[in-house]
Amino acid sequence: MEIVTPKVELYVTRSFSDKLSAAFSFIRENWRVLLKYFIYTMLPASLVLGFFVNHFWGGYISILDMTNNGLDDEVFIRFLLTTGVTIVVSVVVYGVFIAMFFALVRLYYQRPERLVGLTNEEFMPEFIVCLKRSAIFMLVMVLIGILFFLVAAALVALGVVVHPGFGFLMLLLIYATVIAVAIPLTLAEPIYMMEDDISVVETVKKSLRLGFATWGGIFAVSFVFGLLTSVIQTFTMVPWYFLFVIKMVFTSAKVEDFSFVNSFIYTFMEYLACVLQCLGYLLSAVVTTVGLLIQYGHASDKIDGVGVAENIEKFDEFDNF
């Protein structure tokens, strides 16, 4: 099948408006395939994630109820365990999402026909490769996050011991550092998933180097796409939020006439609404990740000249006349 739409090249230095145009061109060209494999992988994942997220908020209501009736150690411990499991499941689901998305992106740039006519037999091997890399990436990033949290907590505690005001200043400095570093680190995901011969440590170093050099561009892309995707997230969150608020109000007020909010049917409705909310969040992540992918290509070409190097390597493929 002949492809008439121009290919969205990755390693190209672009203006801000060109980045937005390239991102939307990629989505417009591939939305059917993206949606197909999104449902194929993310619907089962959301069914699992929705169960734990819904259970977590049910525990949250129980904790609120405990504040008025005295603490119950068993309920509190169960809530902490549910919170921990929900976080772990969320990380795993996001890892699957990364693998699915970047498997399609890699196939888009590997196949002459891009994603046209893509079959499951072609998708699965690339998906497995990306799933392994995603698991390693998520594990290392979580460990780095835990280490940073422990160091930050120790510094704040030390500052409080010296002087309460010093501890508050230390907290502000850590918060500012997190904001400054977190934005460049958003490039770590596309770097590790698109470049095969790079370790996670090297990925972090490269993301900081490219990220600080293009900090403003990353912030602008993340901000604009964040605004756009908030519409999707709000739309899919409303049913669950509506059901959750009703249940919280009547549970806190102890209105016995509304025992329906604690029934199996109502809980199942909450669960389905929560699954929809999870799907909406992950679907919005597709749009944001496309934007960061284009930003990664821009930074790689602008700072490292990757696009120029690729053109030189393929020089003999071009018609010089």
C-alpha positions in Angstrom: 0.0 0.0 0.0 1.4 3.4 -1.0 1.8 5.9 1.9 1.0 9.4 0.8 1.5 11.2 4.1 5.1 12.5 4.7 7.0 10.6 7.4 7.4 12.5 10.8 11.2 12.5 11.1 12.4 12.2 14.6 15.9 13.8 14.8 15.1 17.2 13.5 15.7 20.6 15.1 12.2 22.3 15.3 10.7 25.5 16.5 8.0 25.2 19.2 5.1 25.4 16.7 6.9 22.8 14.5 7.1 20.5 17.5 3.4 20.7 18.1 2.7 20.2 14.4 5.0 17.2 14.2 3.4 15.6 17.3 -0.1 16.0 16.0 0.9 14.8 12.6 2.3 11.6 14.2 -0.9 11.1 16.1 -3.1 11.9 13.1 -1.2 9.4 10.9 -1.1 6.6 13.4 -4.2 7.0 15.6 -5.9 3.9 14.4 -3.0 1.6 15.2 -2.2 3.5 18.4 -5.8 3.0 19.6 -5.9 -0.6 18.5 -2.8 -1.6 20.5 -3.7 0.7 23.3 -7.0 -1.2 23.9 -5.2 -4.5 23.3 -2.7 -3.8 26.1 -4.1 -1.1 28.3 -7.7 -2.3 28.7 -6.6 -5.5 30.6 -4.1 -3.5 32.6 -6.8 -0.9 33.5 -9.1 -3.6 34.7 -6.5 -4.7 37.2 -5.4 -1.1 38.1 -9.0 0.0 38.5 -9.6 -2.7 41.1 -6.7 -1.6 43.3 -7.3 2.2 42.8 -10.9 1.8 43.7 -10.0 -0.3 46.7 -7.5 2.3 47.8 -10.2 5.1 47.8 -12.5 2.8 49.7 -9.9 2.5 52.3 -9.5 6.3 52.3 -13.1 6.7 53.1 -12.7 4.2 56.0 -9.7 6.3 57.3 -11.9 9.4 57.2 -14.6 7.6 59.1 -12.0 6.5 61.7 -11.1 10.1 62.5 -14.6 10.6 63.9 -14.9 7.2 65.7 -11.4 6.5 66.9 -8.5 4.8 65.2 -8.6 1.1 64.2 -5.1 -0.3 63.9 -6.2 -3.2 61.6 -8.0 -0.8 59.2 -5.1 1.5 59.2 -2.5 -1.2 58.4 -4.8 -2.6 55.7 -5.0 0.9 54.2 -1.2 1.2 54.2 -0.8 -2.2 52.5 -3.4 -1.3 49.9 -1.6 1.9 49.2 1.7 0.1 48.7 0.2 -2.5 46.4 -1.6 0.2 44.4 1.6 2.1 43.9 3.4 -1.1 42.7 0.6 -2.0 40.3 0.5 1.6 39.0 4.3 1.4 38.2 3.9 -1.9 36.5 0.9 -0.7 34.4 2.8 2.4 33.4 5.8 0.2 32.4 3.5 -1.8 30.1 2.2 1.4 28.6 5.8 2.6 27.9 6.6 -0.8 26.3 3.5 -0.6 24.1 4.0 2.9 23.0 7.7 2.7 22.2 7.3 -0.6 20.4 5.0 1.1 18.0 7.3 4.1 17.7 10.3 1.9 17.0 8.4 -0.1 14.4 7.2 3.2 12.8 10.9 4.1 12.1 12.1 0.6 11.3 9.4 -0.5 8.8 9.4 1.0 5.3 5.6 1.1 5.4 5.7 2.5 8.9 2.7 1.2 10.9 0.5 0.5 7.8 -0.5 -3.2 7.8 1.2 -3.9 11.1 0.4 -7.4 12.4 0.5 -8.9 15.9 3.3 -11.2 14.7 5.5 -8.1 14.0 4.3 -6.2 17.1 4.9 -8.8 19.8 8.7 -9.4 19.4 9.3 -5.6 19.6 6.8 -5.3 22.5 8.7 -8.0 24.4 12.0 -6.2 23.9 10.5 -2.9 25.0 8.8 -4.6 28.0 12.2 -5.8 29.2 13.8 -2.4 28.8 10.8 -0.7 30.4 11.0 -3.1 33.4 14.7 -2.2 33.9 14.1 1.5 33.4 11.2 1.6 35.9 13.1 -0.4 38.5 16.2 1.8 38.4 14.1 5.0 38.4 12.1 3.9 41.4 15.3 3.0 43.3 16.7 6.5 42.4 13.5 8.1 43.6 13.6 6.2 46.9 17.3 7.1 47.4 16.6 10.7 46.7 13.7 10.8 49.1 15.8 9.2 51.9 18.6 11.7 51.4 16.1 14.6 51.2 14.4 13.5 54.4 17.7 13.2 56.2 18.8 16.7 55.1 15.5 18.2 56.2 15.6 16.4 59.6 19.2 17.6 60.1 18.2 21.1 59.2 15.3 21.0 61.8 17.8 19.8 64.4 20.1 22.7 63.7 17.2 25.3 63.5 13.5 25.0 62.5 14.0 27.9 60.0 17.0 26.2 58.5 15.0 23.0 58.1 12.3 25.0 56.2 14.9 26.6 54.0 16.4 23.1 53.2 12.9 21.9 52.3 12.4 24.8 49.9 15.8 24.2 48.3 15.0 20.5 47.8 11.6 21.3 46.3 13.3 23.8 43.9 15.9 21.1 43.0 13.2 18.6 42.3 11.4 21.0 39.9 14.6 21.9 38.1 15.8 18.3 37.7 12.5 16.6 37.0 11.9 18.5 33.8 15.2 17.4 32.1 14.7 13.8 33.4 11.5 13.5 31.4 13.8 12.9 28.4 15.2 9.8 30.1 12.2 7.7 29.0 12.5 8.2 25.2 16.3 8.1 25.4 16.4 4.7 27.0 13.6 3.2 24.9 14.8 4.5 21.6 18.6 4.0 22.0 19.5 0.3 22.3 23.2 0.7 23.3 22.8 2.8 26.4 22.6 1.9 30.1 20.1 3.5 32.6 22.9 5.4 34.3 24.1 6.8 31.0 20.5 7.6 30.1 20.1 9.7 33.3 23.4 11.6 32.5 22.3 12.2 28.9 18.8 13.3 29.8 20.3 15.9 32.2 22.8 17.1 29.6 20.2 17.4 26.9 17.4 18.4 29.2 19.2 21.4 30.9 20.3 22.6 27.4 16.6 22.6 26.2 14.9 23.1 29.6 12.5 25.8 28.3 11.4 23.7 25.3 10.7 20.7 27.5 8.7 22.9 29.9 6.7 24.5 27.1 5.9 21.2 25.4 4.9 19.5 28.8 2.8 22.5 29.8 0.8 22.7 26.5 0.3 19.0 26.2 -0.6 18.9 29.9 -3.4 21.4 29.3 -4.7 19.4 26.3 -4.7 16.1 28.1 -6.3 17.5 31.2 -9.5 17.7 29.1 -9.4 13.9 28.5 -8.6 13.2 32.1 -11.4 15.4 33.4 -14.0 13.9 31.0 -13.1 10.3 32.0 -12.8 11.1 35.7 -16.2 12.8 36.2 -18.3 9.5 36.5 -16.0 8.0 39.2 -15.6 11.3 41.0 -19.4 11.8 41.2 -19.9 8.3 42.6 -17.0 8.7 45.0 -18.3 12.0 46.5 -21.8 10.6 46.9 -20.5 7.6 48.8 -18.1 9.7 50.9 -20.9 12.2 51.9 -23.4 9.6 52.9 -20.8 7.4 54.7 -19.5 10.3 56.7 -23.0 11.4 57.5 -24.0 7.8 58.5 -27.3 8.1 56.6 -28.8 4.6 57.0 -31.4 5.2 54.3 -28.7 5.3 51.7 -27.1 1.9 52.3 -27.2 1.4 48.5 -23.9 3.3 48.4 -22.3 0.3 50.2 -24.0 -2.3 48.0 -22.3 -4.6 45.5 -24.0 -2.9 42.6 -22.8 0.6 43.6 -19.3 -0.7 44.3 -19.2 -2.4 40.9 -20.4 0.9 39.3 -17.5 2.6 41.1 -15.1 0.0 39.8 -16.2 0.4 36.2 -16.0 4.2 36.5 -12.5 3.8 38.0 -11.4 1.6 35.0 -12.7 4.4 32.7 -10.7 6.9 34.7 -7.5 4.8 34.4 -8.0 4.4 30.7 -8.5 8.2 30.3 -5.2 8.9 32.2 -3.3 6.4 30.1 -4.8 7.7 26.9 -3.8 11.2 27.8 -0.3 9.9 28.5 -0.1 8.8 24.8 -0.5 12.5 23.7 2.0 13.7 26.3 4.6 11.0 25.4 4.4 11.9 21.7 5.2 15.5 22.6 8.2 14.4 24.7 9.3 12.0 21.9 9.4 14.9 19.4 11.2 17.1 22.0 13.8 14.3 22.5 14.4 14.2 18.8 14.8 18.0 18.7 17.2 18.0 21.6 19.3 15.1 20.1 19.6 16.9 16.8 20.2 20.4 18.2 22.8 19.4 20.8 24.4 16.2 19.4 23.6 16.6 15.7 22.1 13.1 15.5 20.0 14.0 12.5 23.0 15.3 10.6 25.0 12.1 11.5 22.2 9.9 10.2 22.0 11.8 6.9 25.8 11.4 6.4 25.5 7.6 7.1 22.7 7.3 4.5 24.3 9.7 2.0 24.8 6.9 -0.6 21.0 6.2 -0.5 20.1 9.7 -1.7 19.7 10.8 -5.3 22.4 13.4 -5.6 20.8 14.9 -8.7 
